[in-house]
Amino acid sequence: MTDTRMPALYIGHGAPPLLDDPLWSSQLRSLAADLPRPKAILIVSAHWESAPLMLSASGPGVGLVYDFGGFEERYYRMTYATPEANELAARVAAMMPDTEPVHQHPSRGLDHGAWVPLKIMYPDADIPVLQMSLPTQDPYKLLTLGSRLRELRDEGVLIIGSGFLTHGLPFLTEFRIDAKAPGWSVDFDLWAADALARGDVAALASYKSQAPGMPYAHPTVEHYTPLFVTLGAASDPEAPGEQLFDGYWMGLSKRSLRVA
């Protein structure tokens, strides 16, 4: 047990060039510096959808998944060798009901939705990290999953949902970091900002029918739904959290969230 309860986060993770973006990198570094030091990190990334629930390999120095293409060769040589996370893996598995077994993958490493932001936030790679799959896209099931994990925060574990608040990649026409945000990205972002400020979980969960900018903002939804793991892990999912990093990156919303 730690004396300080960890918050839970929902953050955008961009792509490997995020590592070279001075503004967003500095924002992530400042966020990490403002947090209590985690005992361990449990992260759910948009880039691992798998049911039943799966956990990454938890031994020391787990490898990385280079699940991207078309970038500079140096990104494919990057490493992030963290300490073993066996204790956290066992703890997470024990928190799930018998009707929902957890499978631990023997070799699956951290994908870029996990290691890119963590390499910025905790560059020394000296904190155990465990990645958990997204077993469903149902917001209410993910809220329940987050609520089961909530007590980990009292044990010094930082819970992170990693995605992107808008992610309409097929509809982008410019791929510059400072590209103007398309209307669908702005509309969805501002709608989500308002719903988050009101703690309106029901509206956030009804994004397919209520949010402007759909389906362009999320032609597939895996970058949005990690938000619900974070909200479920909150002390009160309907209490407005602290919104972070508003603005856009390649036209996509950087808006992130910190909940108590």
RATAVEN-V471000 format. One record per residue. N is the residue number from 1. PHI is phi in whole degrees, -180 to 180 (NA if undefined). BURIAL is # if it has 9 or more other C-alpha atoms within 8 Angstrom, else .. Layout:
N;PHI;BURIAL / N;PHI;BURIAL
This chain:
1;NA;. / 2;-109;. / 3;-79;. / 4;-117;. / 5;-76;# / 6;-76;# / 7;-76;# / 8;-124;# / 9;-126;# / 10;-122;# / 11;-131;# / 12;-82;# / 13;-119;# / 14;56;# / 15;-133;. / 16;-50;# / 17;-62;. / 18;-55;# / 19;-60;# / 20;-107;. / 21;-90;. / 22;-63;. / 23;-70;. / 24;-67;# / 25;-61;# / 26;-66;. / 27;-66;# / 28;-67;# / 29;-64;# / 30;-65;. / 31;-61;# / 32;-62;# / 33;-67;. / 34;-85;. / 35;-91;. / 36;-60;. / 37;-70;. / 38;-70;# / 39;-75;# / 40;-159;# / 41;-127;# / 42;-113;# / 43;-126;# / 44;-112;# / 45;-112;# / 46;-59;# / 47;-94;. / 48;-136;# / 49;-104;# / 50;-159;# / 51;-127;# / 52;-65;# / 53;-54;# / 54;-125;# / 55;-118;# / 56;-71;# / 57;-58;# / 58;-121;# / 59;-74;# / 60;-70;# / 61;66;# / 62;-58;# / 63;-74;# / 64;-109;# / 65;-103;# / 66;-96;. / 67;-91;. / 68;-159;. / 69;-145;. / 70;87;. / 71;-106;. / 72;-62;. / 73;-58;. / 74;-62;. / 75;-68;. / 76;-85;. / 77;-108;. / 78;-71;. / 79;-130;. / 80;-157;# / 81;-89;# / 82;-92;# / 83;-66;# / 84;-63;# / 85;-125;# / 86;-63;. / 87;-63;. / 88;-67;# / 89;-60;# / 90;-65;. / 91;-66;. / 92;-63;# / 93;-60;# / 94;-70;. / 95;-83;. / 96;-91;# / 97;-67;. / 98;-60;. / 99;-78;. / 100;-129;. / 101;-65;# / 102;-110;# / 103;-108;. / 104;-97;# / 105;-74;# / 106;-72;. / 107;-135;. / 108;-66;# / 109;-93;# / 110;-90;# / 111;-84;# / 112;-69;# / 113;-68;# / 114;-101;# / 115;-78;# / 116;-63;# / 117;-66;# / 118;-69;# / 119;-64;# / 120;-83;# / 121;-72;# / 122;-132;# / 123;-64;. / 124;-77;. / 125;53;# / 126;-108;. / 127;-119;# / 128;-59;# / 129;-127;# / 130;-127;# / 131;-102;# / 132;-120;# / 133;-76;# / 134;-87;# / 135;-85;# / 136;-161;# / 137;-110;# / 138;-75;. / 139;-56;# / 140;-74;. / 141;-68;# / 142;-72;# / 143;-60;# / 144;-64;# / 145;-60;# / 146;-61;# / 147;-66;# / 148;-68;# / 149;-88;# / 150;-53;# / 151;-68;. / 152;-59;# / 153;-64;# / 154;-74;# / 155;-103;# / 156;86;# / 157;-95;# / 158;-89;# / 159;-98;# / 160;-129;# / 161;-98;# / 162;-116;# / 163;-154;# / 164;-169;# / 165;-66;# / 166;-130;# / 167;-152;# / 168;-84;# / 169;-54;. / 170;-64;. / 171;-106;. / 172;-79;# / 173;-113;. / 174;-128;. / 175;-124;. / 176;-95;. / 177;-57;. / 178;-98;. / 179;-60;# / 180;-65;. / 181;-72;# / 182;-63;. / 183;-57;. / 184;-65;# / 185;-72;# / 186;-63;# / 187;-63;# / 188;-67;# / 189;-59;# / 190;-69;. / 191;-63;# / 192;-65;# / 193;-59;# / 194;-67;. / 195;-64;# / 196;-65;# / 197;-65;# / 198;-93;# / 199;66;# / 200;-89;# / 201;-64;# / 202;-62;. / 203;-66;# / 204;-59;# / 205;-73;. / 206;-99;# / 207;-59;. / 208;-63;. / 209;-101;. / 210;-104;. / 211;-80;# / 212;-70;. / 213;88;# / 214;-86;# / 215;-90;. / 216;-66;# / 217;-65;# / 218;-146;# / 219;-62;# / 220;-126;. / 221;-109;. / 222;-69;# / 223;-85;# / 224;-90;# / 225;-68;# / 226;-57;# / 227;-53;# / 228;-77;# / 229;-66;# / 230;-63;# / 231;-62;# / 232;-64;# / 233;-80;# / 234;-69;# / 235;-58;. / 236;-139;. / 237;-57;# / 238;-96;. / 239;-86;. / 240;-58;# / 241;-88;# / 242;-92;. / 243;-83;# / 244;-124;. / 245;57;# / 246;-65;# / 247;123;. / 248;-134;# / 249;-135;# / 250;56;# / 251;87;# / 252;-103;# / 253;-73;# / 254;-85;# / 255;-52;# / 256;-128;# / 257;-143;# / 258;-123;# / 259;-119;# / 260;-90;#
